[in-house]
Amino acid sequence: MEVHHHSHTQRKKWTHYFWEFLMLFLAVFCGFLAEYKLEHVIEIQREEKYAISLLEDLKKDTADLNNDLLWWGLQAKRIDTIHIEFDKPERDRNLFSLYRIVSFMRIYNAFEYHDRTIDQLKNAGFFRLLRKKNVADSLIDYDALIRSTLLNIEGGSNTIFMNVNFLQNKIFDTRYMFAGFRSSIPVLDSLFRANPATFSLRAGKKEEIFEYANHLQFYKGNILVRQAIMRSLLHKAKTLIELIKTEYRLE
């Protein structure tokens, strides 16, 4: 009768299990590091894209601020000219020039805030992506100044603008309001030369003219405040542009 002996498997040493655990740990840890590194690279790339986008928005803001400063500066001078004409005796007023200048009171030039990128950073919670704290802080200050001051004064300015135009309708004949633009409306220019009396002020409107002049002066005060704010914003925008270029090595 044959007797079968069971073969015994050699027992593994504890060091074998240790190395298996270590290899598994290293594989998981290296995978974690690779994923972390990839996410870090993606966030850096996203941050750079936002920096480029912010740069584009700020350049548009500076262009708009420069144009608005020029426009509102001319508007303040036009208000001065209207006052000068009203201070003259009626027979000495240049009514055609007055109609021409008053026509510009019909036009309103609002600042266009290019806040596309800032809104994305705020609404999506991406401000944390801006690792450059000085850039993030300057950007927040710039955004706050626009929203709390310039856009605020825009609302008041628009109300004055509506009142000025309401009073103009009582004093001037709006059919000829844009007659002063000789190059664009030569027919009305010819009309003025043929019949200057067409361009006249409505009779018996001294009280309305007085009120209109007061509103214009209030309007000018608003313009001067607006210009001061825009100059400050323009300085901040230019400083922020240079800061972003330096920090992110952009041109």
C-alpha positions as CSV (number, residue, x, y, z in Angstrom):
1,M,0.0,0.0,0.0
2,E,1.5,3.3,-1.1
3,V,1.5,6.2,1.2
4,H,1.3,9.7,-0.5
5,H,3.0,12.5,1.3
6,H,1.6,16.0,0.9
7,S,4.1,18.5,-0.4
8,H,4.4,21.6,1.8
9,T,4.6,25.1,0.1
10,Q,7.5,27.1,1.3
11,R,6.3,29.8,3.7
12,K,7.0,33.3,2.4
13,K,9.1,35.6,4.6
14,W,7.7,38.8,6.0
15,T,10.1,40.8,3.8
16,H,8.3,39.5,0.7
17,Y,5.0,40.9,2.0
18,F,6.7,44.1,2.9
19,W,8.1,44.6,-0.6
20,E,4.7,43.7,-2.2
21,F,3.1,46.4,0.0
22,L,5.8,48.9,-0.8
23,M,5.5,48.4,-4.5
24,L,1.7,48.7,-4.4
25,F,2.0,51.8,-2.2
26,L,4.6,53.4,-4.6
27,A,2.4,52.6,-7.6
28,V,-0.6,54.3,-6.0
29,F,1.5,57.2,-4.7
30,C,3.1,57.8,-8.1
31,G,-0.3,57.8,-9.7
32,F,-1.5,60.3,-7.2
33,L,1.6,62.5,-7.9
34,A,1.1,62.3,-11.6
35,E,-2.6,63.3,-11.3
36,Y,-1.7,66.1,-9.0
37,K,1.0,67.3,-11.3
38,L,-1.4,67.2,-14.3
39,E,-4.1,69.2,-12.4
40,H,-1.4,71.7,-11.4
41,V,-0.3,72.1,-15.0
42,I,-3.9,72.5,-16.2
43,E,-4.6,75.2,-13.5
44,I,-1.4,77.1,-14.5
45,Q,-2.5,77.0,-18.2
46,R,-6.0,78.1,-17.2
47,E,-4.6,80.9,-15.1
48,E,-2.5,82.1,-18.0
49,K,-5.5,82.1,-20.3
50,Y,-7.4,84.2,-17.8
51,A,-4.5,86.6,-17.5
52,I,-4.5,87.0,-21.3
53,S,-8.2,87.5,-21.4
54,L,-8.0,90.1,-18.5
55,L,-5.3,91.9,-20.5
56,E,-7.6,92.1,-23.5
57,D,-10.5,93.4,-21.4
58,L,-8.3,96.0,-19.7
59,K,-7.0,97.3,-23.0
60,K,-10.6,97.7,-24.2
61,D,-11.4,99.6,-21.0
62,T,-8.5,102.0,-21.4
63,A,-9.5,102.7,-25.0
64,D,-13.1,103.4,-23.9
65,L,-12.0,105.5,-21.0
66,N,-9.7,107.6,-23.3
67,N,-12.6,108.1,-25.8
68,D,-15.0,109.0,-23.0
69,L,-12.6,111.5,-21.4
70,L,-12.3,113.3,-24.8
71,W,-16.0,113.2,-25.4
72,W,-17.0,114.5,-21.9
73,G,-14.3,117.2,-22.0
74,L,-15.8,118.5,-25.3
75,Q,-19.3,118.2,-23.8
76,A,-18.2,120.4,-20.8
77,K,-16.9,123.0,-23.3
78,R,-20.1,122.9,-25.3
79,I,-22.1,123.7,-22.1
80,D,-19.8,126.7,-21.5
81,T,-20.5,127.9,-25.0
82,I,-24.3,127.5,-24.5
83,H,-24.0,129.7,-21.4
84,I,-22.0,132.3,-23.3
85,E,-24.7,132.5,-26.0
86,F,-27.5,132.8,-23.5
87,D,-25.7,135.5,-21.6
88,K,-25.7,137.6,-24.8
89,P,-28.6,140.0,-25.7
90,E,-31.1,138.1,-27.8
91,R,-30.3,140.0,-31.0
92,D,-26.6,139.1,-30.7
93,R,-27.0,135.3,-30.2
94,N,-25.7,133.0,-32.9
95,L,-28.8,130.8,-33.1
96,F,-27.4,128.5,-35.8
97,S,-24.3,127.8,-33.6
98,L,-26.5,127.5,-30.6
99,Y,-28.7,124.9,-32.3
100,R,-25.6,123.0,-33.5
101,I,-24.1,122.8,-30.0
102,V,-27.4,122.0,-28.3
103,S,-27.7,119.1,-30.7
104,F,-24.8,117.4,-28.9
105,M,-26.9,117.5,-25.7
106,R,-29.0,114.9,-27.4
107,I,-26.1,112.4,-27.3
108,Y,-25.1,110.4,-24.3
109,N,-21.8,108.5,-24.1
110,A,-21.9,105.8,-21.5
111,F,-18.8,103.9,-20.4
112,E,-18.7,100.3,-21.6
113,Y,-17.2,98.1,-18.9
114,H,-15.5,95.0,-20.4
115,D,-16.1,92.7,-17.4
116,R,-16.5,89.4,-19.2
117,T,-13.4,87.8,-17.6
118,I,-13.8,89.3,-14.1
119,D,-17.4,88.0,-14.0
120,Q,-16.2,84.6,-15.0
121,L,-13.7,84.6,-12.2
122,K,-16.2,85.8,-9.7
123,N,-19.2,83.7,-10.7
124,A,-17.3,80.4,-11.2
125,G,-15.2,80.9,-8.1
126,F,-12.0,81.0,-10.1
127,F,-10.4,83.9,-8.3
128,R,-8.4,81.2,-6.4
129,L,-6.7,80.4,-9.7
130,L,-4.9,83.8,-9.6
131,R,-1.9,82.8,-7.5
132,K,-0.5,86.3,-7.9
133,K,-2.1,87.9,-4.9
134,N,-1.0,91.4,-6.0
135,V,-2.8,90.9,-9.3
136,A,-6.0,89.5,-7.7
137,D,-6.1,92.4,-5.1
138,S,-5.6,95.1,-7.7
139,L,-8.2,93.5,-9.9
140,I,-10.8,93.5,-7.1
141,D,-10.0,97.1,-6.3
142,Y,-10.4,98.1,-9.9
143,D,-13.7,96.3,-10.3
144,A,-15.1,97.8,-7.0
145,L,-14.1,101.3,-8.1
146,I,-16.0,101.0,-11.4
147,R,-19.1,99.5,-9.8
148,S,-19.3,101.7,-6.8
149,T,-18.4,105.0,-8.4
150,L,-18.4,105.3,-12.1
151,L,-21.5,103.1,-12.8
152,N,-23.2,104.9,-9.9
153,I,-22.5,108.3,-11.3
154,E,-23.8,107.0,-14.7
155,G,-27.2,106.6,-13.2
156,G,-27.3,110.2,-11.9
157,S,-25.9,111.5,-15.1
158,N,-28.5,109.8,-17.1
159,T,-31.3,111.4,-15.0
160,I,-29.8,114.9,-15.6
161,F,-29.4,114.1,-19.3
162,M,-33.2,113.3,-19.5
163,N,-34.1,116.6,-17.7
164,V,-31.9,118.7,-19.9
165,N,-33.5,117.2,-23.0
166,F,-37.0,117.7,-21.5
167,L,-36.3,121.4,-21.1
168,Q,-34.7,121.7,-24.5
169,N,-37.9,120.5,-26.1
170,K,-39.6,123.6,-24.5
171,I,-37.1,126.1,-25.9
172,F,-35.8,124.8,-29.3
173,D,-37.5,123.5,-32.4
174,T,-36.3,119.9,-32.5
175,R,-36.8,119.6,-36.2
176,Y,-33.7,121.6,-36.7
177,M,-31.7,120.2,-33.8
178,F,-29.0,118.7,-35.9
179,A,-28.9,121.5,-38.5
180,G,-25.4,122.4,-37.4
181,F,-23.8,119.3,-38.9
182,R,-23.1,121.0,-42.2
183,S,-21.3,118.1,-43.8
184,S,-24.0,115.6,-43.0
185,I,-27.1,117.7,-43.5
186,P,-26.3,120.3,-46.3
187,V,-30.0,120.8,-47.0
188,L,-30.6,122.2,-43.5
189,D,-27.5,124.4,-43.9
190,S,-29.0,125.8,-47.1
191,L,-32.2,126.3,-45.2
192,F,-30.5,128.4,-42.6
193,R,-28.8,130.6,-45.2
194,A,-32.1,131.1,-47.0
195,N,-34.1,131.8,-43.9
196,P,-32.1,132.3,-40.6
197,A,-35.4,133.0,-38.7
198,T,-36.2,129.3,-38.9
199,F,-33.6,128.8,-36.1
200,S,-35.1,130.7,-33.3
201,L,-36.0,130.1,-29.6
202,R,-39.6,129.9,-28.6
203,A,-40.9,133.2,-27.4
204,G,-41.7,133.9,-23.7
205,K,-39.5,131.1,-22.4
206,K,-37.2,133.1,-20.1
207,E,-38.0,130.9,-17.0
208,E,-37.4,127.7,-19.0
209,I,-34.1,129.1,-20.3
210,F,-33.1,129.9,-16.8
211,E,-34.0,126.5,-15.6
212,Y,-32.3,124.9,-18.6
213,A,-29.1,126.8,-17.9
214,N,-29.2,125.7,-14.3
215,H,-29.6,122.0,-15.3
216,L,-26.7,122.4,-17.8
217,Q,-24.5,123.7,-15.0
218,F,-25.5,120.8,-12.8
219,Y,-24.7,118.5,-15.8
220,K,-21.3,120.1,-16.1
221,G,-20.5,119.4,-12.5
222,N,-21.5,115.8,-13.0
223,I,-19.2,115.7,-16.0
224,L,-16.2,117.0,-14.0
225,V,-16.7,114.4,-11.3
226,R,-17.1,111.7,-14.0
227,Q,-13.8,112.8,-15.6
228,A,-11.9,112.7,-12.3
229,I,-13.1,109.1,-11.7
230,M,-12.3,108.1,-15.2
231,R,-8.7,109.5,-14.9
232,S,-8.3,107.5,-11.7
233,L,-9.6,104.4,-13.4
234,L,-7.4,104.9,-16.4
235,H,-4.4,105.1,-14.2
236,K,-5.4,101.9,-12.3
237,A,-6.2,100.1,-15.6
238,K,-2.8,100.9,-17.1
239,T,-1.0,100.0,-13.9
240,L,-2.9,96.7,-13.8
241,I,-2.0,96.0,-17.4
242,E,1.7,96.4,-16.7
243,L,1.4,94.3,-13.5
244,I,-0.2,91.4,-15.4
245,K,2.4,91.7,-18.2
246,T,5.2,91.5,-15.7
247,E,3.8,88.7,-13.5
248,Y,2.8,86.5,-16.3
249,R,5.5,87.5,-18.8
250,L,3.1,88.6,-21.4
251,E,3.5,91.2,-24.2
